[in-house]
Amino acid sequence: MITATIAGRTIEVAAGTALQHICDAHDTPVTFGCRAARCGACMIKVISSADNLTPAGPGERAVLDVLALSPDCRLACQATVLDTVTIDVAD
């Protein structure tokens, strides 16, 4: 098991778990809209260990290029946790 710290709450998860499933199962403050990298509602800010999330694909990259205010932003609907990571809800 590894840990995902989301908005200050540390959760033990299995490596390879989709971040949206972690957020859904643990009632985190991350909100979701389309769940398909189109709306940006689930924008998160990676606080540490960004390399422990799967890389952003082309669809997510396109949304981030338009909406992200900083390079440490990701879409929770598209990221999978590979190892311990800390994130927060984007401002």
Residue pairs with C-beta under 8 A, 6 or more apart in sequence:
1 12
1 13
1 14
2 12
2 13
2 14
2 15
2 81
2 83
2 84
3 10
3 11
3 12
3 13
3 84
4 10
4 11
4 13
4 17
4 19
4 22
4 81
4 84
4 85
4 86
4 87
5 11
5 47
5 85
5 86
5 87
6 22
6 23
6 26
6 28
6 29
6 30
6 87
6 88
7 28
7 29
7 30
7 87
7 88
7 89
8 88
9 26
9 28
11 22
11 26
13 22
13 81
15 81
15 82
15 83
16 80
16 81
16 82
17 80
17 81
18 79
18 80
18 81
19 30
19 44
19 53
19 76
19 77
19 79
19 80
19 81
19 87
20 32
20 35
20 42
20 76
20 77
22 28
22 81
23 30
23 32
23 42
23 76
24 32
29 89
30 42
30 44
30 76
30 89
31 41
31 42
32 41
32 42
32 76
32 77
33 39
33 40
33 41
33 42
34 41
34 77
35 42
35 77
36 59
36 77
37 57
37 59
37 60
37 62
37 63
37 75
37 77
37 78
38 59
38 63
39 63
40 63
40 66
40 67
40 75
42 75
42 76
42 77
43 67
43 68
43 73
43 74
43 75
43 76
43 89
43 90
44 73
44 74
44 75
44 76
44 79
44 87
44 88
44 89
44 90
45 70
45 72
45 73
45 74
45 87
45 88
45 89
45 90
45 91
46 53
46 72
46 73
46 74
46 85
46 86
46 87
47 72
47 86
47 87
47 88
48 85
48 86
49 83
49 84
49 85
49 86
50 72
50 74
50 85
52 81
52 82
52 83
52 84
52 85
53 74
53 79
53 80
53 81
53 82
53 85
54 78
54 79
54 80
54 82
56 64
56 74
56 75
56 78
56 79
57 78
59 78
60 74
60 75
60 78
63 75
64 73
64 74
64 75
67 73
68 90
69 90
69 91
73 90
74 87
76 87
